[in-house]
């Protein structure tokens, strides 16, 4: 797996989707790769992914709620923080985008980016 390639994929995703930031973490929220456009700190985003992932896991374990396939948070400025867990080989990962505004589409770029990351890791 090339972290440089994944960073490039995230930079391309930010450009195509006009996103503020993108980060890939492991299931614990440790950053694997990131790309930002502006002053957004990917370490903070990665920490948020880890926190959300732990809440989802706890809800699943204690309440019997099915695992989430995607989760979204909105900030006070109307920006959307979207996280989607996925498997890349045998590794559980999370892709997160910071999307400006609540009406900007992101799913196609997210799907394409996940597929590209999975292909990169499988090489």
ABEGO torsion letter per residue (X at the ends): XBAAAAAAAAAAAAAAAGBABBBBBBAAGBBABBBBBEABBAAAAAAAAAAAAAAAAAAAAAAGBBBBABBBBBBAAGBBBBBBBBBBEABBBBBBBBBBEAABBAAAAAAAAAAAAAAAAAX
